[in-house]
């Protein structure tokens, strides 16, 4: 291995580590699940998905994560054909401080530029994310009660 190859490998490892940390900061377990789902079929793509968007772009200092997730929710809504990715990024937006009301407003704004079908698809995705989040919250609240009842 040449020095250039060694330096590139070290640089890529830093990009990967920085990207994985940023992905976990935004998406928590949801983002990790997406990457893990690619491991058996496209591990190189999974690595690129961490290195470029999260290691290079999301890690730039020009915007905070909240602003970046607002932009991503808007873009994915406008695309109209990326519901799985939109759901992950709606959850990511919630994780970094975007409110549910703001998510819906962002999606509604896209009706002006991308059309009502794209916005309706976005609202459906948001509904699913909100419902899953509510279910997860309800389970978290129920767990301490269940543990307390077992202790009795």
N, C-alpha and C positions, 0 to 999 in steps of 0.2 A: 504494500500500500504506500502510495506516495504521500508526501506532506500535504499536498492539495486535497487528496482523497480523505486523509485523516482529519484535516480541518473542516471539510465539508460534512463528514460524518458527525463531528463534534457540534457543528453549527445546526445540523438537522436534529440532533438529540436535544439541543437547547430549545429549538423551535417546537419540538414535540412536547417537551416538558412544560414549556410556557403555555402552549396551546391546550394541553390536557388540564392544566390548572385553571385556565380561563374557562374552558368548557364546563368544568365542575362548578366553578363559581356561578356561572349563568344557569346551567341546566341541571346541576346536581346529578342524580342517578339517571334521569331521562336521557341526557346526552351520552352518558357512558353506555347505556343500553343500545343506543343507535350505533355507536362505534363497535360494540361487542357483536351486534347483529351482522356486521360485515366481516368479522374475523374469519369465518369459514369459507367465504366466497371471494372476498376482495380485500385482504388485509392491507395491501399497498394503498388502496383507495381510502381505507379507514385512517391510515397514517397521514395521507395528504389532507383529509378532512380536518384533522386536528392541527396539522402544521400550518396550512395556509390561512383558512378563515380565522381560526382561534389563536394560533401562534403568531401570525403576522398581522392580520387586519384588526381583530378584536383587541389586540394588545397595544395598538397604537394609542398615543396620548391625546389625540385631537377631539375625541368624543367620550363621554362616560358610557358605561354599559347600558344605562337606562335609555339614553338617546339612540344607541346602536340597536337595541331591541325594538324600539318604536319604529325605526327605519326598516328593520327586517320584517316585522309584522305587516307593515304597509306594503312592502315589496312582494312578499309571499301571497298576501291577499290579492294584490293586483295581478299576479301571475294567474291565479284562478285554478291552477292544476297541481298544487303542492300541499295538499291538506295534511299529510303526515308531518312534513317539515314545519308547516304553519302551527300545528298543535304543539310541537316541541318548543317553538319560539314564543308562542303565547304563554306557555308555562314559564319559559325563561324570562319573558317580560315581567310576569308577576313576581318571579323570584328576585328581580333587581329593582322592584319598587313601582312598576307601572300598575295602576289600579284596574280593576275590571271595567269600570266606567270608561277609563281612558282607552282600554283595548277595544271596546265596542265603538267608541268615537273614531279611533284610528281606522277601524274596518269600515265604518259608515262613510268616512271621508273618501275611501277608495272607490265607492260607488260612482263618484263624480268622474273619476279618471279611468276606472277599469270596468265599470258597468255594474248593474244590480246583481247579475248572476254571480260574479266574483265576490261581491260583498256578502251576498246571501250564503255562499259557501264558507266565507270567513266567519260569519256569525254562527253558523252551524258548528264549525271547528271550535270556536270560543265556547259555545254551550257545552260541548263535550269535555273540554279542558276544565271548565268551571265545575261541572258535575263530578268529574273524577277528583278534583281538588277538594270539593265538599265531602265526598265520600272518604277520602284519605283523612281529612280533618276530623270527621265524625269517628273514624276508627281510632285515631290517636286519642281523642277524648274518652272513648269507651275503654281503652286499654287500662288506664289507671283504676277505673271503677272495677273492672274484671279482676285485676290483681288484688284490690282491696277486698272484694267479695270472697276470693279464694283464701285470703288470710283469716277470714272469720271462721 
